[in-house]
Structure formats: C-alpha cells, structure tokens
Amino acid sequence: MKILHPRLRTRLHNGLLFLSAVVGVAGGAATHADAKSAEEQLRADCRSEGEAVGLQGSDLEQFIRDCIAEFNKATLINVEK
C-alpha cells in the first residue's frame, strides 16, 4: 500500500468532502450553498497550508490559486459514478 504525502492526503480528504457536497449525500441533490461552502472550505484549507509554511501577501495568494488549481486537476480513481 502506498503512503500518501500528508499534504496530498489532506487535499484528497478535502476533495472527497467537496465531492460529497457537490454530488449530495445518499443520492440527495446538493444545493448551490453546499457547493459554495465546500469551495470556501477548500480555499480556507489552502490558505492554512500556505500560512503554515510562512507564506504571506501575494505569495500566499498565488499559493492559494495554485492549490485550488492542483485540486481541480486531480483525478480521483475508484470513485463510483
């Protein structure tokens, strides 16, 4: 079994939370507010990661944009469709 880097593991966990909000739990439809809340949580998590390594100002903002872009490009495998 491959061990994931803690940062990637956090992003994948957050991604699953995001997907749960978008797809809905137990077959229910997600609301726009749920998806927006998940996006805000992802942004907050990325901000926390950047601040944890000492980024500030424009460097922090660029890190947040890159973090969100990386997450959006990630391909999740073994996810039911």
VENMOJO-V696035 format. One record per helix or strand. SS is the DSSP state (a for helix, b for strand). FROM is the first residue (numbers start at 1). TO is the last residue. If there is no record, write none. Layout:
ss & from & to
SS & FROM & TO
SS & FROM & TO
//
This chain:
ss & from & to
a & 6 & 23
a & 25 & 27
a & 32 & 52
a & 57 & 73
//
